[in-house]
Amino acid sequence: MTQEDRFNMDVRIVDNLVLECVSDTDSRFADLIARTGRFSWGDLSGQLGQVAFAVFYACKKGLQLPPFTESDYTPEMWAEMYAYFLAWWACMEEDIGMDFGPVGSLEQYTATNGDVVPHDSPYWSLSDATYARLYQVCAASPVGGFGAWDPGDPVLPEP
């Protein structure tokens, strides 16, 4: 698998495969995932939390995906992520009917690993419930992965 293939993958597919693996190892993990829709070993106490971390890590390693970090991104990948970020930002502003203010340039986005939202933006003052709803309406990463999204495409809701 090339780094471009890894970049183009839908993170939801990877997450779902890991959650399926974790669920299959212990009914307590399956119950937590079914109840919360996610897996956080920090929600489990003591030794069970430690075991959960090890299981999660083993499941993720078992997928045999190459590691992929910001240092692996090409200028084209950064540009596509920035274009998606701008579309995602606009989707949230439109949905909530609020101007969150300007964000940084592509150069700032690349230099800060995507940290371009000003600290005084109204975005930071939204409630947790509003964030959760917005992230359902405007998926924080492209549905289908970057391989299925091109600049100019709409931001889709979470499936």
Secondary structure, 3 states (H helix, E strand, C coil): CCHHHHHHCCHHHHHHHHHHHHHHHCHHHHHHHHHHCCCCHHHCCHHHHHHHHHHHHHHHHHCCCCCCCHHHCCHHHHHHHHHHHHHHHHHHHHHHCCCCCCCCCHHHHHHCCCCCCCCCCHHHHCCHHHHHHHHHHCCCCCCCCHHHCCCCCCCCCCC
